[in-house]
Amino acid sequence: MQQAHRSTTMRVLAVGIVAAFAALAAPAGAQTIIDEWSKVPAPPAPKLKAAKVDPKTTALLVLDLVKQSCNNERRPRCVASIPKVAKLLADARSHKLMVIYSLTSSTKVGDILPQVAPKGGEPTVSSGANKFVNTDLDKILKDKGIKTVIVVGTTAEGAVLFTASGAAFRGLNVVVPVEGSTAGSLYGEAATAWVLANAPGVGAKTTLTKVDMITY
């Protein structure tokens, strides 16, 4: 009886020791990123670089700058970006760059803000976040021999991020003026800039810049 009790005690002790070692051996990152969200340090801001583009092989993509989303109620940072985008458009047109617009599925050309509206039959595509999906954007660019796209618009973590990434994955060089890539929050813009600068297959093809740092 005493022997059986001692044997049981030893088994319980052994199980406890194994459990303790298992706990010690568990990886430090066993918690999910959601559990550790408050511990995530912000990385250094990506560096902005000058961008020189060839007007003959560069297109400007102006994404979803429509009154339904680019307004003071939903995205005041988008409204604040419009003068810079208008300047970029004027520069692009003066150097005869191809300009292409995008819309969401629920908007039309007439919804584009007048300060940055299409001129002279500039083409428009309509899609979700990635403007290459279910549109002829890829064909339009290839038919014109485009090798570089400048991408501006809203929202940063939607249309800008996925269209710019889609362009990079198709082998195009991508230029993103950060003041023209806006969202409803600072975090959305920061996350987009970080991903475009660092994501595999995207970062190497992308130049983050400012409107005044682009030359032709």
Z-matrix of the N, CA and C atoms (Angstrom, degrees):
N
C 1 1.479
C 2 1.514 1 110.50
N 3 1.340 2 112.86 1 -46.28
C 4 1.469 3 117.82 2 179.09
C 5 1.529 4 110.66 3 -65.20
N 6 1.352 5 114.28 4 -37.23
C 7 1.469 6 119.42 5 179.53
C 8 1.532 7 110.57 6 -64.70
N 9 1.343 8 115.66 7 -42.27
C 10 1.476 9 120.24 8 179.93
C 11 1.515 10 110.78 9 -63.70
N 12 1.332 11 116.36 10 -40.15
C 13 1.471 12 120.08 11 178.99
C 14 1.525 13 110.78 12 -64.22
N 15 1.363 14 114.26 13 -41.84
C 16 1.472 15 118.34 14 179.79
C 17 1.530 16 110.43 15 -64.11
N 18 1.332 17 116.61 16 -38.75
C 19 1.469 18 121.41 17 -179.63
C 20 1.528 19 111.02 18 -64.91
N 21 1.345 20 114.69 19 -41.43
C 22 1.474 21 119.00 20 178.72
C 23 1.520 22 110.83 21 -64.79
N 24 1.312 23 115.55 22 -41.86
C 25 1.466 24 120.76 23 179.72
C 26 1.528 25 110.89 24 -61.15
N 27 1.339 26 115.76 25 -41.88
C 28 1.463 27 120.57 26 -179.75
C 29 1.528 28 111.01 27 -65.39
N 30 1.340 29 115.56 28 -38.65
C 31 1.472 30 118.55 29 179.10
C 32 1.521 31 111.07 30 -65.08
N 33 1.329 32 115.61 31 -43.24
C 34 1.471 33 120.33 32 178.87
C 35 1.519 34 110.45 33 -62.44
N 36 1.305 35 115.73 34 -42.41
C 37 1.464 36 120.60 35 178.75
C 38 1.519 37 111.14 36 -63.34
N 39 1.321 38 116.51 37 -41.99
C 40 1.467 39 120.99 38 179.80
C 41 1.521 40 111.05 39 -62.92
N 42 1.341 41 115.27 40 -43.12
C 43 1.471 42 119.06 41 178.52
C 44 1.521 43 110.54 42 -61.97
N 45 1.346 44 115.68 43 -40.95
C 46 1.463 45 119.56 44 178.97
C 47 1.512 46 112.34 45 -62.89
N 48 1.321 47 116.47 46 -40.92
C 49 1.464 48 120.48 47 179.48
C 50 1.524 49 110.62 48 -65.26
N 51 1.325 50 116.91 49 -43.95
C 52 1.478 51 120.85 50 178.64
C 53 1.525 52 110.07 51 -60.55
N 54 1.343 53 116.39 52 -43.82
C 55 1.471 54 120.00 53 -179.69
C 56 1.522 55 110.85 54 -63.36
N 57 1.332 56 116.21 55 -39.08
C 58 1.464 57 119.94 56 179.99
C 59 1.517 58 111.07 57 -64.58
N 60 1.358 59 115.97 58 -43.54
C 61 1.463 60 119.29 59 178.75
C 62 1.534 61 111.27 60 -66.25
N 63 1.323 62 116.30 61 -36.58
C 64 1.469 63 119.89 62 178.48
C 65 1.522 64 110.61 63 -63.08
N 66 1.332 65 116.31 64 -40.20
C 67 1.466 66 120.43 65 178.90
C 68 1.520 67 110.77 66 -64.92
N 69 1.351 68 115.11 67 -40.30
C 70 1.463 69 118.86 68 179.32
C 71 1.518 70 111.63 69 -67.67
N 72 1.336 71 115.92 70 -32.21
C 73 1.463 72 120.01 71 -177.99
C 74 1.513 73 113.20 72 -81.76
N 75 1.335 74 118.53 73 -11.97
C 76 1.462 75 121.59 74 -178.60
C 77 1.521 76 110.06 75 -61.72
N 78 1.325 77 117.93 76 137.19
C 79 1.464 78 120.42 77 -178.61
C 80 1.517 79 112.04 78 -62.03
N 81 1.335 80 115.90 79 145.86
C 82 1.463 81 120.99 80 -177.72
C 83 1.519 82 111.87 81 -62.41
N 84 1.324 83 116.29 82 -27.04
C 85 1.468 84 119.94 83 -177.70
C 86 1.508 85 113.56 84 -92.86
N 87 1.337 86 117.69 85 24.89
C 88 1.461 87 120.26 86 -177.52
C 89 1.521 88 111.99 87 -62.89
N 90 1.326 89 118.21 88 -26.68
C 91 1.461 90 120.01 89 176.05
C 92 1.525 91 109.84 90 -71.78
N 93 1.315 92 116.04 91 154.83
C 94 1.462 93 119.27 92 178.63
C 95 1.523 94 110.35 93 -78.42
N 96 1.325 95 115.75 94 165.36
C 97 1.464 96 120.28 95 178.09
C 98 1.526 97 110.52 96 -62.51
N 99 1.316 98 116.87 97 -29.45
C 100 1.471 99 119.84 98 178.02
C 101 1.525 100 110.06 99 -65.93
N 102 1.346 101 116.75 100 -40.81
C 103 1.462 102 120.36 101 177.93
C 104 1.522 103 111.58 102 -63.10
N 105 1.345 104 116.68 103 -33.26
C 106 1.463 105 121.04 104 -174.16
C 107 1.531 106 112.75 105 -105.33
N 108 1.311 107 115.94 106 17.29
C 109 1.468 108 121.44 107 -174.41
C 110 1.530 109 112.13 108 -53.19
N 111 1.307 110 116.97 109 -43.40
C 112 1.465 111 120.55 110 -176.07
C 113 1.525 112 112.66 111 -70.05
N 114 1.339 113 116.75 112 -13.36
C 115 1.458 114 120.48 113 -179.02
C 116 1.521 115 113.34 114 -93.67
N 117 1.335 116 116.78 115 -5.86
C 118 1.469 117 120.03 116 -173.82
C 119 1.524 118 109.65 117 -73.97
N 120 1.331 119 117.86 118 118.86
C 121 1.473 120 119.31 119 178.25
C 122 1.527 121 110.69 120 -79.92
N 123 1.307 122 116.52 121 144.81
C 124 1.464 123 119.68 122 176.01
C 125 1.530 124 109.01 123 -71.66
N 126 1.334 125 118.13 124 131.75
C 127 1.463 126 119.82 125 178.32
C 128 1.518 127 110.26 126 -73.54
N 129 1.323 128 117.49 127 165.29
C 130 1.469 129 119.13 128 174.75
C 131 1.526 130 110.34 129 -59.87
N 132 1.313 131 116.73 130 148.16
C 133 1.471 132 120.32 131 178.25
C 134 1.528 133 110.00 132 -64.44
N 135 1.334 134 117.88 133 140.50
C 136 1.458 135 119.61 134 175.46
C 137 1.528 136 110.41 135 -61.13
N 138 1.309 137 116.11 136 149.87
C 139 1.460 138 120.14 137 179.64
C 140 1.522 139 110.51 138 -81.29
N 141 1.328 140 115.75 139 138.73
C 142 1.460 141 121.09 140 174.86
C 143 1.522 142 108.88 141 -87.49
N 144 1.328 143 115.44 142 142.98
C 145 1.455 144 120.39 143 -177.44
C 146 1.525 145 109.97 144 -130.76
N 147 1.315 146 116.17 145 150.48
C 148 1.462 147 120.57 146 173.88
C 149 1.525 148 108.72 147 -66.19
N 150 1.312 149 115.87 148 148.28
C 151 1.464 150 121.02 149 179.80
C 152 1.526 151 109.63 150 -131.23
N 153 1.319 152 116.46 151 120.65
C 154 1.466 153 121.28 152 174.86
C 155 1.517 154 107.68 153 -106.33
N 156 1.319 155 117.36 154 123.99
C 157 1.458 156 121.24 155 -176.53
C 158 1.521 157 110.69 156 -118.68
N 159 1.316 158 114.76 157 153.19
C 160 1.465 159 122.07 158 176.24
C 161 1.530 160 107.84 159 -92.43
N 162 1.318 161 118.41 160 113.85
C 163 1.469 162 119.99 161 -177.22
C 164 1.530 163 114.04 162 -55.49
N 165 1.330 164 117.43 163 -29.79
C 166 1.469 165 120.47 164 -177.02
C 167 1.523 166 112.28 165 -71.74
N 168 1.309 167 117.38 166 -24.46
C 169 1.471 168 119.90 167 -175.58
C 170 1.526 169 112.46 168 -123.56
N 171 1.326 170 116.34 169 21.64
C 172 1.466 171 120.89 170 -178.28
C 173 1.523 172 110.40 171 -123.11
N 174 1.321 173 115.81 172 139.20
C 175 1.466 174 121.62 173 175.54
C 176 1.519 175 109.48 174 -123.28
N 177 1.305 176 116.11 175 146.40
C 178 1.468 177 122.62 176 175.28
C 179 1.524 178 108.22 177 -101.78
N 180 1.338 179 116.11 178 122.94
C 181 1.460 180 121.64 179 177.30
C 182 1.528 181 109.37 180 -103.15
N 183 1.319 182 116.08 181 120.72
C 184 1.467 183 122.29 182 -179.48
C 185 1.524 184 107.30 183 -111.12
N 186 1.332 185 116.19 184 110.41
C 187 1.457 186 120.65 185 -166.12
C 188 1.531 187 114.21 186 -108.45
N 189 1.323 188 115.03 187 116.30
C 190 1.468 189 123.23 188 166.12
C 191 1.529 190 115.54 189 59.42
N 192 1.310 191 117.30 190 33.91
C 193 1.473 192 119.95 191 178.09
C 194 1.532 193 109.12 192 -85.50
N 195 1.329 194 113.93 193 70.20
C 196 1.462 195 121.48 194 -175.68
C 197 1.524 196 110.48 195 -111.51
N 198 1.314 197 114.81 196 157.73
C 199 1.467 198 120.09 197 -174.53
C 200 1.529 199 112.97 198 -64.13
N 201 1.343 200 117.06 199 -25.68
C 202 1.467 201 119.39 200 -178.19
C 203 1.535 202 112.80 201 -67.55
N 204 1.323 203 116.63 202 -28.24
C 205 1.471 204 119.08 203 -178.02
C 206 1.518 205 113.13 204 -117.33
N 207 1.312 206 117.68 205 -33.04
C 208 1.466 207 120.72 206 -178.97
C 209 1.524 208 108.56 207 -91.93
N 210 1.320 209 114.88 208 77.67
C 211 1.471 210 120.58 209 -179.75
C 212 1.524 211 108.84 210 -144.14
N 213 1.308 212 116.39 211 167.92
C 214 1.470 213 121.03 212 -174.54
C 215 1.524 214 113.18 213 -68.53
N 216 1.305 215 117.76 214 -22.71
C 217 1.454 216 120.14 215 179.61
C 218 1.526 217 111.27 216 -77.78
N 219 1.323 218 116.98 217 -43.29
C 220 1.465 219 120.04 218 -174.77
C 221 1.529 220 113.01 219 -94.23
N 222 1.341 221 116.11 220 -45.81
C 223 1.466 222 119.24 221 -174.86
C 224 1.529 223 110.45 222 -143.23
N 225 1.325 224 116.66 223 77.02
C 226 1.464 225 119.27 224 179.78
C 227 1.522 226 112.96 225 -60.84
N 228 1.329 227 117.54 226 -26.99
C 229 1.459 228 119.41 227 178.53
C 230 1.534 229 110.52 228 -68.61
N 231 1.312 230 116.41 229 -29.93
C 232 1.470 231 119.82 230 175.26
C 233 1.527 232 110.04 231 -66.98
N 234 1.318 233 116.12 232 -44.57
C 235 1.476 234 119.90 233 178.38
C 236 1.526 235 110.13 234 -58.29
N 237 1.334 236 116.20 235 -43.04
C 238 1.468 237 120.50 236 -179.40
C 239 1.528 238 112.23 237 -65.63
N 240 1.333 239 116.97 238 -22.82
C 241 1.468 240 120.31 239 -178.53
C 242 1.523 241 113.53 240 -81.63
N 243 1.317 242 117.74 241 -15.93
C 244 1.463 243 120.70 242 -171.06
C 245 1.534 244 113.93 243 -59.07
N 246 1.326 245 120.44 244 -42.46
C 247 1.472 246 118.34 245 177.36
C 248 1.525 247 113.23 246 -58.73
N 249 1.334 248 117.66 247 -38.57
C 250 1.459 249 120.66 248 177.83
C 251 1.530 250 111.41 249 -67.59
N 252 1.325 251 116.48 250 -41.65
C 253 1.465 252 119.95 251 177.85
C 254 1.524 253 110.03 252 -64.77
N 255 1.336 254 116.98 253 -39.41
C 256 1.467 255 120.77 254 177.84
C 257 1.528 256 110.83 255 -61.62
N 258 1.340 257 116.44 256 -40.12
C 259 1.465 258 119.78 257 177.17
C 260 1.522 259 110.78 258 -64.84
N 261 1.330 260 116.50 259 -43.11
C 262 1.460 261 120.64 260 178.38
C 263 1.522 262 110.70 261 -60.92
N 264 1.318 263 116.82 262 -42.18
C 265 1.469 264 121.21 263 177.40
C 266 1.527 265 111.09 264 -61.06
N 267 1.318 266 116.69 265 -45.50
C 268 1.471 267 120.20 266 179.97
C 269 1.526 268 110.64 267 -61.47
N 270 1.339 269 116.39 268 -43.72
C 271 1.459 270 120.37 269 178.39
C 272 1.527 271 110.71 270 -62.50
N 273 1.331 272 116.10 271 -45.31
C 274 1.465 273 120.58 272 -178.54
C 275 1.533 274 110.99 273 -62.15
N 276 1.308 275 116.26 274 -46.00
C 277 1.464 276 119.30 275 -179.63
C 278 1.513 277 112.20 276 -65.73
N 279 1.333 278 117.10 277 -36.59
C 280 1.467 279 119.69 278 179.65
C 281 1.528 280 111.35 279 -66.98
N 282 1.332 281 116.31 280 -25.31
C 283 1.465 282 120.55 281 176.95
C 284 1.528 283 111.75 282 -99.20
N 285 1.349 284 116.59 283 9.35
C 286 1.462 285 123.67 284 174.93
C 287 1.530 286 113.57 285 63.34
N 288 1.324 287 116.90 286 34.68
C 289 1.458 288 119.60 287 172.13
C 290 1.519 289 109.75 288 -71.84
N 291 1.299 290 115.92 289 151.09
C 292 1.454 291 120.56 290 170.96
C 293 1.531 292 107.94 291 -71.55
N 294 1.334 293 116.80 292 135.78
C 295 1.467 294 121.67 293 178.21
C 296 1.526 295 107.94 294 -120.13
N 297 1.337 296 115.98 295 128.61
C 298 1.460 297 121.88 296 -179.28
C 299 1.531 298 108.56 297 -126.99
N 300 1.312 299 116.05 298 136.20
C 301 1.459 300 122.07 299 -179.49
C 302 1.530 301 110.68 300 -108.63
N 303 1.328 302 114.43 301 157.14
C 304 1.465 303 118.45 302 172.10
C 305 1.521 304 110.02 303 -129.71
N 306 1.329 305 113.06 304 157.13
C 307 1.462 306 122.29 305 176.33
C 308 1.519 307 108.62 306 -131.80
N 309 1.323 308 116.31 307 163.09
C 310 1.454 309 120.09 308 168.20
C 311 1.525 310 107.62 309 -86.14
N 312 1.319 311 115.34 310 171.72
C 313 1.468 312 118.76 311 -176.44
C 314 1.520 313 113.21 312 -66.20
N 315 1.326 314 117.21 313 -18.77
C 316 1.467 315 120.15 314 -176.06
C 317 1.529 316 113.45 315 -104.78
N 318 1.326 317 117.61 316 9.27
C 319 1.467 318 119.99 317 -179.40
C 320 1.529 319 110.85 318 -122.96
N 321 1.333 320 114.67 319 166.88
C 322 1.463 321 120.25 320 -179.44
C 323 1.522 322 109.26 321 -131.62
N 324 1.331 323 116.15 322 171.69
C 325 1.460 324 121.13 323 -175.72
C 326 1.523 325 111.73 324 -56.60
N 327 1.318 326 116.78 325 -37.34
C 328 1.457 327 120.58 326 -179.18
C 329 1.520 328 114.04 327 -65.55
N 330 1.348 329 117.00 328 -13.01
C 331 1.458 330 120.78 329 178.82
C 332 1.525 331 112.88 330 -85.04
N 333 1.338 332 118.02 331 -13.04
C 334 1.460 333 120.88 332 179.10
C 335 1.528 334 109.17 333 -65.97
N 336 1.326 335 116.19 334 136.07
C 337 1.462 336 120.17 335 -178.12
C 338 1.530 337 110.61 336 -56.65
N 339 1.328 338 117.76 337 134.73
C 340 1.472 339 120.70 338 -173.17
C 341 1.527 340 114.42 339 -59.72
N 342 1.340 341 117.33 340 -30.40
C 343 1.474 342 119.40 341 -178.96
C 344 1.524 343 112.36 342 -66.12
N 345 1.339 344 116.62 343 -21.27
C 346 1.465 345 120.07 344 -177.04
C 347 1.530 346 111.09 345 -128.88
N 348 1.315 347 117.04 346 27.67
C 349 1.462 348 121.96 347 -174.90
C 350 1.529 349 112.09 348 -75.69
N 351 1.333 350 116.81 349 157.45
C 352 1.469 351 121.03 350 178.17
C 353 1.522 352 111.91 351 -63.57
N 354 1.326 353 114.40 352 153.31
C 355 1.462 354 121.36 353 175.81
C 356 1.519 355 109.36 354 -133.81
N 357 1.333 356 114.57 355 147.69
C 358 1.461 357 119.97 356 170.38
C 359 1.509 358 116.14 357 56.24
N 360 1.323 359 117.08 358 39.56
C 361 1.462 360 119.24 359 175.65
C 362 1.514 361 115.39 360 74.64
N 363 1.327 362 117.87 361 22.24
C 364 1.467 363 119.56 362 176.68
C 365 1.526 364 109.34 363 -60.36
N 366 1.336 365 117.60 364 133.89
C 367 1.473 366 120.59 365 -171.90
C 368 1.519 367 113.76 366 -68.23
N 369 1.332 368 114.68 367 155.74
C 370 1.458 369 122.56 368 179.31
C 371 1.520 370 109.35 369 -133.89
N 372 1.329 371 115.99 370 139.96
C 373 1.457 372 120.83 371 173.21
C 374 1.524 373 108.34 372 -121.21
N 375 1.317 374 116.22 373 158.23
C 376 1.462 375 120.65 374 -178.06
C 377 1.517 376 109.78 375 -132.46
N 378 1.341 377 116.02 376 123.41
C 379 1.462 378 120.32 377 -178.44
C 380 1.520 379 109.13 378 -162.60
N 381 1.343 380 115.77 379 -172.23
C 382 1.453 381 121.53 380 175.68
C 383 1.515 382 110.41 381 -82.85
N 384 1.324 383 116.85 382 -139.43
C 385 1.463 384 120.04 383 -174.84
C 386 1.525 385 113.02 384 -64.98
N 387 1.338 386 117.50 385 -41.18
C 388 1.458 387 121.24 386 179.25
C 389 1.524 388 108.71 387 -95.59
N 390 1.315 389 116.64 388 110.75
C 391 1.459 390 120.47 389 -173.21
C 392 1.529 391 113.19 390 -75.90
N 393 1.322 392 116.77 391 -1.36
C 394 1.466 393 119.76 392 173.37
C 395 1.531 394 111.82 393 -84.93
N 396 1.335 395 116.57 394 -17.50
C 397 1.464 396 120.73 395 -175.14
C 398 1.525 397 110.69 396 -80.71
N 399 1.339 398 114.74 397 123.81
C 400 1.471 399 122.37 398 177.38
C 401 1.528 400 113.09 399 59.43
N 402 1.339 401 117.21 400 30.79
C 403 1.465 402 121.53 401 173.73
C 404 1.526 403 108.37 402 -133.90
N 405 1.326 404 116.19 403 174.21
C 406 1.464 405 120.36 404 176.70
C 407 1.525 406 111.36 405 -100.65
N 408 1.347 407 116.90 406 24.31
C 409 1.464 408 119.92 407 -179.11
C 410 1.526 409 111.63 408 -58.18
N 411 1.315 410 117.28 409 -44.60
C 412 1.464 411 120.37 410 -179.73
C 413 1.533 412 110.56 411 -59.41
N 414 1.313 413 116.70 412 -43.26
C 415 1.467 414 121.02 413 -179.76
C 416 1.526 415 111.36 414 -66.36
N 417 1.321 416 116.70 415 -42.00
C 418 1.471 417 120.43 416 178.70
C 419 1.525 418 110.38 417 -57.46
N 420 1.323 419 116.14 418 -45.37
C 421 1.462 420 120.74 419 -178.53
C 422 1.527 421 111.20 420 -67.52
N 423 1.318 422 116.59 421 -43.98
C 424 1.468 423 120.16 422 -179.39
C 425 1.521 424 111.46 423 -65.25
N 426 1.329 425 116.92 424 -41.06
C 427 1.467 426 120.57 425 -178.87
C 428 1.525 427 111.89 426 -62.03
N 429 1.331 428 117.06 427 -28.63
C 430 1.465 429 121.65 428 179.86
C 431 1.528 430 112.52 429 -95.83
N 432 1.335 431 117.13 430 3.56
C 433 1.462 432 120.08 431 179.01
C 434 1.518 433 113.46 432 67.54
N 435 1.333 434 116.65 433 31.38
C 436 1.472 435 120.76 434 -177.39
C 437 1.532 436 110.45 435 -74.44
N 438 1.323 437 115.49 436 133.48
C 439 1.458 438 122.04 437 178.95
C 440 1.538 439 112.34 438 -116.70
N 441 1.327 440 115.75 439 -17.32
C 442 1.466 441 121.02 440 -178.01
C 443 1.521 442 109.65 441 -135.36
N 444 1.324 443 116.55 442 138.33
C 445 1.466 444 119.84 443 173.48
C 446 1.519 445 109.46 444 -122.42
N 447 1.315 446 115.68 445 137.22
C 448 1.462 447 122.64 446 170.00
C 449 1.523 448 105.61 447 -98.78
N 450 1.327 449 116.95 448 127.95
C 451 1.469 450 120.39 449 -173.03
C 452 1.522 451 110.71 450 -119.29
N 453 1.333 452 115.67 451 124.61
C 454 1.462 453 121.78 452 172.42
C 455 1.516 454 108.52 453 -134.68
N 456 1.329 455 115.90 454 159.46
C 457 1.455 456 118.91 455 175.86
C 458 1.509 457 112.57 456 147.35
N 459 1.326 458 114.68 457 -166.29
C 460 1.462 459 123.11 458 178.93
C 461 1.523 460 107.35 459 -143.22
N 462 1.301 461 119.25 460 148.10
C 463 1.432 462 122.70 461 1.25
C 464 1.524 463 110.09 462 -93.19
N 465 1.333 464 116.66 463 152.24
C 466 1.462 465 120.19 464 -174.30
C 467 1.519 466 112.01 465 -56.13
N 468 1.342 467 117.38 466 -49.26
C 469 1.457 468 120.44 467 -175.54
C 470 1.528 469 113.03 468 -77.81
N 471 1.316 470 116.34 469 0.08
C 472 1.456 471 121.55 470 176.60
C 473 1.515 472 111.10 471 -112.65
N 474 1.325 473 116.32 472 -96.08
C 475 1.459 474 121.28 473 -173.82
C 476 1.524 475 113.24 474 -58.63
N 477 1.330 476 117.40 475 -45.09
C 478 1.467 477 119.46 476 -177.23
C 479 1.524 478 110.67 477 -65.69
N 480 1.328 479 116.92 478 -50.96
C 481 1.463 480 120.46 479 -176.48
C 482 1.523 481 111.91 480 -61.33
N 483 1.321 482 117.37 481 -49.37
C 484 1.457 483 119.24 482 -172.89
C 485 1.527 484 112.99 483 -78.16
N 486 1.314 485 117.72 484 -32.28
C 487 1.460 486 119.22 485 177.04
C 488 1.526 487 110.70 486 -73.85
N 489 1.322 488 116.99 487 -41.67
C 490 1.466 489 120.03 488 176.62
C 491 1.523 490 110.47 489 -62.40
N 492 1.334 491 117.14 490 -43.67
C 493 1.463 492 120.59 491 177.97
C 494 1.524 493 110.63 492 -63.87
N 495 1.335 494 116.74 493 -41.63
C 496 1.456 495 120.51 494 178.11
C 497 1.513 496 111.92 495 -60.43
N 498 1.328 497 116.59 496 -38.53
C 499 1.464 498 120.89 497 177.40
C 500 1.527 499 110.76 498 -65.59
N 501 1.338 500 116.16 499 -44.16
C 502 1.467 501 120.37 500 179.70
C 503 1.521 502 110.81 501 -61.76
N 504 1.326 503 117.38 502 -42.30
C 505 1.459 504 120.67 503 -179.77
C 506 1.528 505 111.86 504 -67.13
N 507 1.326 506 117.31 505 -18.94
C 508 1.462 507 121.20 506 175.63
C 509 1.526 508 112.11 507 -91.26
N 510 1.316 509 116.42 508 6.59
C 511 1.459 510 120.85 509 176.07
C 512 1.512 511 115.11 510 89.76
N 513 1.332 512 117.57 511 5.81
C 514 1.459 513 120.55 512 179.25
C 515 1.521 514 110.61 513 -83.32
N 516 1.311 515 116.26 514 148.78
C 517 1.461 516 120.94 515 169.21
C 518 1.524 517 107.87 516 -79.02
N 519 1.314 518 115.90 517 142.23
C 520 1.468 519 120.83 518 -174.32
C 521 1.523 520 109.65 519 -124.29
N 522 1.329 521 115.95 520 131.42
C 523 1.463 522 122.55 521 177.06
C 524 1.527 523 107.37 522 -120.23
N 525 1.329 524 116.65 523 123.89
C 526 1.461 525 120.41 524 -178.60
C 527 1.524 526 110.05 525 -123.19
N 528 1.331 527 118.35 526 105.70
C 529 1.476 528 120.55 527 172.54
C 530 1.531 529 108.92 528 -72.54
N 531 1.302 530 116.53 529 117.54
C 532 1.466 531 119.16 530 -169.02
C 533 1.529 532 113.38 531 -65.60
N 534 1.342 533 117.29 532 -29.52
C 535 1.466 534 116.77 533 -179.52
C 536 1.526 535 112.03 534 -74.63
N 537 1.325 536 116.65 535 -9.03
C 538 1.459 537 120.60 536 176.88
C 539 1.517 538 112.66 537 -104.05
N 540 1.332 539 116.67 538 6.57
C 541 1.466 540 122.03 539 178.70
C 542 1.522 541 107.64 540 -115.11
N 543 1.320 542 117.03 541 94.94
C 544 1.463 543 120.80 542 -169.16
C 545 1.520 544 112.44 543 -117.29
N 546 1.341 545 113.52 544 159.11
C 547 1.462 546 120.57 545 179.35
C 548 1.518 547 109.23 546 -140.70
N 549 1.318 548 115.23 547 -176.85
C 550 1.447 549 119.51 548 177.13
C 551 1.511 550 112.70 549 -80.94
N 552 1.339 551 116.36 550 -7.70
C 553 1.462 552 120.41 551 -179.25
C 554 1.518 553 110.02 552 -145.39
N 555 1.328 554 115.19 553 156.77
C 556 1.461 555 120.06 554 174.55
C 557 1.521 556 110.73 555 -62.78
N 558 1.338 557 116.49 556 -37.53
C 559 1.460 558 119.42 557 -178.39
C 560 1.528 559 111.25 558 -61.74
N 561 1.333 560 116.81 559 -40.99
C 562 1.460 561 120.23 560 178.65
C 563 1.517 562 111.78 561 -59.46
N 564 1.311 563 116.67 562 -42.56
C 565 1.471 564 120.61 563 179.32
C 566 1.526 565 111.05 564 -69.08
N 567 1.336 566 116.42 565 -41.87
C 568 1.463 567 120.27 566 -179.24
C 569 1.520 568 111.06 567 -65.17
N 570 1.327 569 116.79 568 -45.23
C 571 1.464 570 120.60 569 179.94
C 572 1.520 571 110.89 570 -61.56
N 573 1.324 572 116.88 571 -40.97
C 574 1.464 573 120.91 572 179.28
C 575 1.519 574 111.09 573 -63.44
N 576 1.318 575 116.66 574 -46.55
C 577 1.466 576 120.02 575 179.79
C 578 1.519 577 110.94 576 -60.85
N 579 1.337 578 116.66 577 -41.54
C 580 1.465 579 119.86 578 -178.38
C 581 1.520 580 110.94 579 -65.40
N 582 1.329 581 116.82 580 -45.02
C 583 1.464 582 120.25 581 -179.20
C 584 1.526 583 110.80 582 -64.64
N 585 1.321 584 117.66 583 -44.76
C 586 1.468 585 119.99 584 179.89
C 587 1.524 586 111.68 585 -61.70
N 588 1.324 587 116.65 586 -33.03
C 589 1.464 588 120.22 587 -179.40
C 590 1.516 589 113.35 588 -81.23
N 591 1.341 590 117.67 589 -21.91
C 592 1.468 591 119.87 590 -169.49
C 593 1.518 592 116.26 591 -123.73
N 594 1.311 593 118.96 592 -17.73
C 595 1.465 594 119.83 593 -174.17
C 596 1.528 595 111.64 594 -65.94
N 597 1.339 596 117.58 595 138.70
C 598 1.461 597 120.33 596 176.65
C 599 1.528 598 111.16 597 -57.37
N 600 1.319 599 116.13 598 135.63
C 601 1.450 600 120.93 599 179.15
C 602 1.517 601 114.37 600 80.20
N 603 1.321 602 116.82 601 -11.29
C 604 1.469 603 121.49 602 -178.76
C 605 1.523 604 110.58 603 -115.31
N 606 1.334 605 116.24 604 -49.15
C 607 1.462 606 120.13 605 -176.59
C 608 1.516 607 113.86 606 -56.05
N 609 1.338 608 116.67 607 -39.08
C 610 1.466 609 120.27 608 -177.65
C 611 1.525 610 112.44 609 -69.68
N 612 1.323 611 117.07 610 -19.49
C 613 1.468 612 121.48 611 -178.39
C 614 1.522 613 112.72 612 -102.41
N 615 1.339 614 117.39 613 -4.64
C 616 1.463 615 120.84 614 -171.05
C 617 1.521 616 112.20 615 -112.36
N 618 1.318 617 115.35 616 136.54
C 619 1.456 618 122.62 617 173.42
C 620 1.520 619 108.63 618 -115.92
N 621 1.331 620 116.18 619 116.79
C 622 1.465 621 120.15 620 172.55
C 623 1.524 622 107.83 621 -85.71
N 624 1.312 623 116.60 622 133.70
C 625 1.456 624 120.19 623 -172.85
C 626 1.520 625 109.78 624 -151.64
N 627 1.331 626 116.48 625 -166.91
C 628 1.468 627 123.28 626 172.69
C 629 1.520 628 107.57 627 -128.29
N 630 1.299 629 115.89 628 159.68
C 631 1.470 630 120.40 629 -177.58
C 632 1.523 631 111.40 630 -55.03
N 633 1.325 632 116.16 631 -43.12
C 634 1.472 633 119.63 632 -177.32
C 635 1.524 634 113.43 633 -75.67
N 636 1.336 635 117.20 634 -4.40
C 637 1.454 636 121.03 635 178.81
C 638 1.529 637 112.38 636 -100.03
N 639 1.338 638 116.40 637 4.05
C 640 1.455 639 120.80 638 178.13
C 641 1.515 640 109.89 639 -96.29
N 642 1.323 641 117.13 640 128.18
C 643 1.464 642 122.17 641 176.48
C 644 1.519 643 109.43 642 -122.45
N 645 1.349 644 114.18 643 160.77
C 646 1.460 645 120.06 644 -173.23
C 647 1.527 646 111.30 645 -123.68
